[in-house]
């Protein structure tokens, strides 16, 4: 947990931010928790966040206990959090923020229940994706370390080269540390190195104070060639293997149990989006489309069916009234034309109108039609 106040930071008895930096280099995901009803970034929290710089891709933000405030207050708190994080993280784009209430108590304000459920699903999916992306993250970390080591060699060699052989070593060392930023700029221009590959200036200056520059090694071009070859050839070969690894991986979640069991509930009626959208009617004895069948049949009769079926052109004239894109309507047609004869009978037309309403209500369409949505007359197909 985070403590506030200078005294409490000292009372820890160890370098808290240093420990955070050590873990940040080794973990796959960093989650920062903020309470919505008492939003505050203490001095220690600010130092902790600053210690995480350079690991922006790992950071996720959770605005927790969001049920403690109403909808209007939540909008204000979210805006204030984004503004505060923008100042602390000092990045052009703030990390992903998840809004929710991650406990098992009744929600104080449940107006945002659906938002909390959607955000919870996104957060847990993000965490479940970590094992699948582990190889790519490790490879990126290897590239980062290799480039940093290469730059470090250039820096050490430049400092060693500028040191006098006999007199004035201490004074020259102080000058080199003071003007380390100038050395960085020279190396950047000379070797076409990106500024992001250089270590943090202040930290490097503090570290150099305790070293004897005359004992530094000069640059060894042969070793740099080995690093360059590794970055250009070996890394490229490893990168080519990663997509193959992902395609052969079973998409089943690798992280299971604990809190994930409640999030992945597919059995009880309280599971995520159970009984809603495309899942409506699942497990019910009657075909869900029959609830509004009288409307759909009336529309079907106006289209002039021939032998109990309407053509694609006739159905299109009615379906485009939904104002959905043609790509979506095409998908609905393919899902509804069960017998694939290029026509829609009354059951198939009713199914198409039901799927249009599902999409208009903001739900996703399936890639394959679930069994409970197949018209009873078509279930032999």
C-alpha positions in Angstrom: 0.0 0.0 0.0 0.9 3.7 -0.3 1.6 5.9 2.6 1.5 9.7 2.6 3.8 12.1 4.3 7.5 12.4 4.5 7.8 10.8 8.0 5.9 7.7 7.0 8.1 7.2 4.0 11.2 7.3 6.2 9.6 4.9 8.7 9.5 2.1 6.1 13.2 1.5 6.7 14.0 0.7 3.1 14.1 2.3 -0.3 10.4 1.8 -1.3 10.7 3.4 -4.8 13.9 1.4 -5.4 12.0 -1.8 -4.7 9.2 -0.7 -7.1 11.7 0.0 -9.8 13.2 -3.5 -9.3 9.8 -5.1 -9.6 8.7 -2.9 -12.5 11.6 -4.2 -14.6 10.5 -7.8 -14.1 6.7 -7.9 -14.0 4.4 -8.1 -17.0 1.6 -5.8 -15.7 1.5 -2.9 -13.3 -1.9 -1.9 -11.9 -2.3 1.4 -10.0 -5.4 1.6 -7.9 -7.3 4.8 -7.1 -10.4 5.2 -4.9 -13.1 7.2 -6.6 -14.5 8.6 -3.4 -11.2 9.9 -2.1 -9.1 10.7 -5.1 -5.6 11.8 -4.0 -2.0 11.3 -5.2 0.1 11.6 -2.1 3.8 12.5 -2.2 4.9 8.9 -1.9 2.4 7.8 -4.6 3.7 10.5 -6.9 7.3 9.3 -6.3 6.2 5.7 -6.9 4.6 6.6 -10.2 7.6 8.5 -11.3 9.7 5.5 -10.5 7.7 3.5 -13.1 8.7 5.7 -16.0 10.0 3.7 -18.9 7.4 1.0 -18.3 4.4 2.9 -19.6 3.3 -0.1 -21.7 2.9 -2.2 -18.6 0.8 0.3 -16.6 -3.0 0.0 -16.2 -5.1 2.3 -14.0 -8.1 1.1 -12.0 -10.5 3.7 -10.6 -11.9 1.5 -7.8 -15.0 1.9 -5.6 -16.7 3.8 -8.3 -20.1 2.8 -6.9 -19.5 5.1 -4.0 -20.4 8.2 -6.1 -23.2 8.9 -8.6 -22.9 9.2 -12.4 -22.2 13.0 -12.4 -19.6 12.8 -9.7 -17.9 9.9 -11.5 -17.5 11.9 -14.7 -15.8 14.7 -12.6 -13.6 12.3 -10.8 -12.5 10.6 -14.0 -11.6 13.9 -15.6 -9.6 14.9 -12.5 -7.8 11.6 -12.4 -6.8 11.9 -16.1 -5.6 15.5 -15.5 -3.5 14.4 -12.5 -2.0 11.4 -14.2 -1.1 13.4 -17.2 1.0 15.7 -15.0 2.7 12.8 -13.1 3.3 10.3 -15.9 4.3 13.1 -18.3 3.3 11.0 -21.3 1.4 12.1 -24.4 -1.1 9.3 -23.8 -2.3 8.2 -20.4 -2.5 4.5 -19.6 -5.8 2.6 -20.0 -8.2 3.4 -17.1 -10.7 0.8 -15.9 -13.7 1.9 -13.9 -15.3 -0.5 -11.5 -16.1 -1.7 -8.0 -14.0 -4.8 -7.3 -15.6 -6.2 -4.2 -18.6 -8.5 -3.3 -20.7 -6.0 -1.4 -24.0 -4.4 -2.7 -23.4 -1.4 -5.0 -24.2 1.9 -3.4 -25.1 3.5 -6.8 -26.0 0.8 -9.3 -26.8 3.1 -12.2 -23.4 2.2 -13.7 -23.7 -1.5 -13.1 -23.3 -2.4 -16.8 -20.3 -0.1 -17.2 -18.6 -1.8 -14.2 -19.3 -5.3 -15.7 -17.9 -4.3 -19.1 -14.8 -2.7 -17.5 -14.2 -5.8 -15.3 -14.4 -8.1 -18.4 -11.8 -5.9 -20.2 -9.4 -5.8 -17.3 -9.5 -9.6 -16.7 -9.1 -10.2 -20.5 -6.1 -8.0 -20.5 -4.6 -10.0 -17.6 -5.4 -13.3 -19.3 -3.6 -12.2 -22.4 -0.3 -11.9 -20.6 0.9 -15.5 -21.0 0.2 -15.4 -24.7 2.2 -12.2 -25.2 5.0 -13.2 -22.8 7.4 -14.2 -25.6 7.0 -10.9 -27.4 7.4 -8.9 -24.2 10.6 -10.8 -23.3 11.9 -10.2 -26.8 11.2 -6.5 -26.6 12.9 -6.4 -23.2 15.9 -8.1 -24.7 16.1 -5.6 -27.5 15.8 -2.7 -25.0 18.6 -4.1 -22.8 20.9 -4.8 -25.8 20.5 -1.2 -27.1 21.0 0.2 -23.7 24.2 -1.9 -23.2 25.5 -0.7 -26.6 24.8 3.0 -25.6 26.4 2.4 -22.2 29.6 1.1 -23.9 29.7 4.3 -26.0 29.3 6.5 -22.9 31.9 4.7 -20.9 34.4 4.7 -23.7 33.9 8.5 -24.3 34.4 9.3 -20.7 37.6 7.2 -20.5 39.0 8.8 -23.6 38.6 12.3 -22.2 40.3 11.6 -19.0 43.9 12.9 -18.5 46.7 10.3 -18.0 48.4 12.0 -15.1 47.2 15.3 -13.5 43.8 16.8 -13.0 41.8 13.6 -12.9 39.4 14.7 -10.2 38.6 18.0 -11.7 38.1 16.5 -15.2 35.9 13.8 -13.7 33.6 16.5 -12.2 33.5 18.4 -15.5 32.6 15.3 -17.4 29.8 14.4 -15.0 28.5 18.0 -15.0 28.5 18.1 -18.8 27.3 14.5 -19.3 24.3 15.9 -21.3 26.7 17.3 -23.9 28.4 13.9 -24.2 25.0 12.3 -24.8 24.3 14.8 -27.6 27.6 14.2 -29.2 27.2 10.4 -29.1 23.7 10.8 -30.4 24.9 12.8 -33.5 28.0 10.7 -34.1 26.4 7.3 -34.0 22.7 8.2 -35.0 21.4 6.9 -31.7 17.8 7.6 -30.6 17.5 9.9 -27.5 15.2 7.3 -26.0 18.0 4.7 -25.9 20.1 6.8 -23.5 19.9 6.2 -19.7 18.3 8.8 -17.5 20.7 11.7 -17.2 20.4 12.5 -13.5 20.6 8.8 -12.4 23.7 8.3 -14.6 25.4 11.3 -13.1 24.7 10.1 -9.6 26.0 6.7 -10.4 29.3 8.0 -12.1 30.3 9.9 -9.0 31.3 6.6 -7.3 33.5 5.3 -10.2 37.1 5.7 -11.3 36.9 6.8 -15.0 40.5 5.7 -15.6 39.5 2.1 -15.0 36.8 2.2 -17.7 37.4 0.1 -20.8 37.8 1.7 -24.2 35.3 0.8 -26.9 35.7 -2.7 -28.5 34.3 -2.6 -32.0 34.2 -6.3 -32.4 31.8 -6.7 -29.4 29.6 -4.0 -30.8 29.5 -5.9 -34.1 28.2 -9.0 -32.2 25.4 -6.9 -30.7 24.5 -5.4 -34.0 24.4 -8.8 -35.6 22.2 -10.1 -32.9 19.7 -7.2 -33.2 19.6 -7.4 -37.0 19.6 -11.2 -37.6 18.9 -13.2 -34.4 16.1 -11.0 -33.2 14.5 -11.0 -36.7 14.6 -14.8 -36.7 13.0 -15.0 -33.2 10.3 -12.4 -34.2 9.4 -14.7 -37.2 8.8 -17.6 -34.8 6.4 -15.7 -32.5 3.3 -15.6 -34.9 3.7 -19.3 -35.5 3.8 -19.9 -31.7 0.6 -17.8 -31.2 -1.3 -19.6 -34.0 -0.5 -23.0 -32.6 -1.5 -21.9 -29.0 -4.9 -23.1 -27.8 -7.1 -19.9 -27.2 -8.3 -21.3 -23.9 -7.4 -18.9 -21.1 -4.1 -19.8 -19.3 -5.0 -17.9 -16.1 -7.8 -19.6 -14.3 -9.3 -19.9 -10.8 -9.8 -17.3 -8.1 -11.4 -14.1 -9.2 -11.5 -15.3 -12.8 -14.1 -17.9 -12.0 -16.7 -15.3 -11.2 -15.8 -13.2 -14.3 -16.0 -16.2 -16.6 -19.4 -17.5 -15.4 -21.1 -19.2 -18.4 -23.4 -21.4 -16.5 -25.6 -19.3 -14.1 -28.0 -16.6 -15.4 -25.8 -14.0 -13.6 -22.9 -14.5 -16.0 -21.6 -11.6 -18.1 -24.3 -10.6 -20.7 -26.3 -13.8 -20.0 -29.8 -13.5 -21.3 -29.0 -10.4 -23.2 -28.5 -9.6 -26.9 -27.6 -12.7 -28.9 -27.9 -14.9 -25.7 -31.6 -13.9 -25.1 -33.8 -16.9 -25.2 -31.0 -19.4 -24.4 -32.4 -22.3 -22.4 -36.0 -21.2 -22.9 -38.5 -23.7 -24.4 -40.0 -21.2 -26.9 -38.1 -19.6 -29.8 -37.3 -16.1 -28.6 -38.1 -14.6 -32.1 -41.8 -15.6 -31.6 -42.3 -12.8 -29.0 -42.4 -10.2 -31.8 -43.3 -12.6 -34.6 -46.6 -10.8 -35.3 -44.7 -7.6 -36.3 -42.2 -9.5 -38.5 -45.0 -11.5 -40.2 -46.9 -8.4 -41.0 -43.8 -6.9 -42.7 -43.1 -10.2 -44.5 -46.6 -10.1 -46.1 -46.0 -6.6 -47.4 -43.0 -7.7 -49.4 -45.1 -9.9 -51.7 -43.7 -13.4 -50.9 -43.8 -16.0 -53.7 -44.3 -19.6 -52.6 -43.8 -18.5 -49.0 -40.4 -16.8 -49.7 -39.1 -13.3 -50.4 -36.1 -12.6 -52.7 -32.9 -10.9 -51.6 -33.9 -7.6 -53.3 -37.3 -7.5 -51.5 -35.7 -8.3 -48.1 -33.0 -5.7 -48.7 -35.6 -3.0 -49.3 -36.9 -3.6 -45.7 -33.6 -4.4 -44.0 -31.8 -1.2 -45.2 -34.4 0.9 -43.3 -32.4 -0.1 -40.1 -29.6 2.2 -41.5 -27.1 -0.4 -40.5 -24.0 -0.7 -42.8 -24.2 -3.1 -45.7 -21.4 -5.2 -44.2 -23.5 -5.7 -41.1 -26.7 -6.4 -43.1 -24.7 -8.9 -45.2 -23.7 -10.8 -42.1 -27.2 -10.8 -40.8 -28.4 -12.2 -44.2 -25.9 -15.0 -44.1 -26.9 -15.9 -40.5 -30.6 -15.9 -41.4 -30.5 -17.8 -44.7 -30.3 -21.1 -42.9 -30.9 -23.3 -46.0 -28.6 -21.1 -48.2 -31.1 -20.9 -51.1 -30.8 -17.2 -51.6 -34.3 -16.5 -50.3 -35.9 -15.9 -46.9 -39.1 -17.7 -45.7 -41.2 -16.2 -42.9 -39.1 -17.9 -40.2 -35.8 -16.7 -41.7 -37.1 -13.2 -42.3 -38.3 -13.0 -38.7 -34.8 -14.2 -37.6 -33.2 -11.5 -39.7 -35.4 -8.7 -38.2 -34.6 -10.1 -34.7 -30.8 -9.9 -35.4 -31.2 -6.4 -36.7 -32.9 -5.4 -33.4 -30.1 -7.1 -31.4 -27.5 -5.1 -33.3 -29.5 -1.8 -33.0 -29.7 -2.4 -29.2 -25.8 -2.2 -29.1 -25.0 -5.9 -28.9 -22.5 -7.8 -31.1 -23.5 -10.4 -33.7 -22.1 -13.9 -33.6 -19.9 -15.5 -36.2 -22.2 -18.5 -36.2 -25.9 -18.7 -35.3 -26.4 -20.2 -31.8 -28.6 -23.2 -31.6 -31.4 -21.5 -29.6 -31.8 -18.9 -32.5 -32.2 -21.5 -35.2 -35.9 -21.6 -36.3 -37.6 -24.8 -35.1 -38.5 -25.6 -38.7 -34.8 -25.4 -39.8 -33.1 -27.3 -37.1 -32.6 -30.3 -39.3 -30.2 -28.2 -41.3 
